[in-house]
């Protein structure tokens, strides 16, 4: 049996924060605003995994009003959800991600993002796609106010 999940997240950019995507620190004059480290890509992957299992969303597992998650490492939160996936008898087959950001240019960081996500998910890097797109000046991403991520994941049942 296969299950497909879709995830989406968007965070505003603000000065004075570190920009982190898939656990990769990216030099930039702004970072993403959020209760945790605001890693929009990890959040979208987490939501995709939870969606595939019909287990809610990231906020239902790690509420943004819970002080325990203040400044939390989103890679760690994703690892916890991967354990939920494996505990439910599934494994990740592949992951397809799109990050929408006008700036900074992400080309030089894509391979490290793919490697980090593959490691957390327990799959070969060749099973993880990360693409960077601009919004051609349109919307909050295009105006440089935010970064968003869209993700699709395929899970398969693990043999018992």
N, C-alpha and C positions, 0 to 999 in steps of 0.2 A: 504494500500500500504506500502511496505517495501523498504528501501534503504540501501545499504551496502557501507561502505567507508573503504578505506585502507590508512594508514598513515605510514610514515617512516621518521626518522631523524637520523643524526649522528653529533656529535660534538667532536672536539679534546679535550684532557685533557691537562691542563697546571697547573703549580704550582702557588700558590697565589690566587686561586679562590675557592669559596665554591662549594661543590658538592651537587646539589639539583636534586632530581628525584621525580616527582609527588608532589612537594611542601615539600618533606621531606629532611631535611638537614642531610647528611650522612658524618660522620667523615672520612676523607681521606686526603692524602697529596697533592692531586690535585683536581681541579674542571673543569667543562666544559667551554670551551671558546665560547663566543658569545656576540652579541650586548645586549641581554637581560640577564636574569639569566642563560640562556642556558639549561633550564630544557628539556632535549631531550625527555623525556616521555610525558610531557605536549604538546610539539611541535608535536609529532607524533599523539597524540590524537586529537589535533586541526586540523591537516591535514586530519585525517580520517573523522571527522565530516564535514569539508568543502567539502571533496571529495564526501561524500554521498549526499550532496546537489548540487554538481556540481558548487561550489562557489569559485573555485580557491584554493589557498594554504595560509599558514600562512604569507608568505612574501608579498602576495598581499593585505592582511588586515593590517599587522603590519610590514612595510618595515624596513629592518635592516640599512638603511641609514637615517632613521627619528630619530632625537635626542629625540623625545617624548618617544621612546621605549628603550632608553639607560638604561640598568640595570632593565628593566621591570620585574615584577613578572609574570612568565608564567602561574601561576594558575589564576591570574586576566585576562590575555589574553584569556585563555580557557573559563572562565566564560562569557566573552563577546561573544564568538562564540556559547556557549550553548544558549544564548539569541537569537542569529540568528537562531539556530535550532528550538527553540520553536516558534519564530516569523514566521517561515516558515510552522508551523503546524505539526511539528514532535517532537517525544520524543525518548530518547535513550532506547533501549531494553536491550542490553548487549554490553560489551566491552571486547576484548581479547588482551592483551599486552605481548610482549616479549622484555625484555631489555637484550642486549648483552654487557657484560663487563667481562674481565678477572679478574680484581680487581676493587674495593673491592667486597667482598662477600656481596650480597644483601639480603640474607635470612631473617635476623633480621628486615628488613625494609619493607618487602612486605606487611604485613597487614596494616601498616600505609599508604602506597602508595594506596592500594585498597580503604581504608576508605576515603582518601582525594579525589580520583577520583570519587568515588560513591557520595560523598557529592556535589561536583561541578556539576555532571551530573544529580543529582536528582533521583538516582536509589539505590536500596538496594546493600550493599556490595557484596552480593551473585551474583550480575549481572556483577561484575567486576573481571576479571582475570588478574593477573600480574605474569609473570614468568621471572626468571633470568637464563640466559644461558651464558656459556663461549664460546669462539671461538676456544678452544683447541690450543691456540698459533698461530692461523692463522689470517692474515689480521690485520688492524689497531686496532681492538678491542682486538684480541688475543695477540698483542704485547704490549698492555697497552697504546696505543696512543690515543684511542678514546672509546666512548660508543655510541651505537646505540639503537634505539627502533623501533619496528614494531608493528602496531596496526590494528585491524579490529573492526568495529563498525556496529551494526544493529540499524537502526531507523525505527520507525513505525509512520504512520499518527495518529494524535490525533483527536478524534471525535470533530466535530464542534458543 
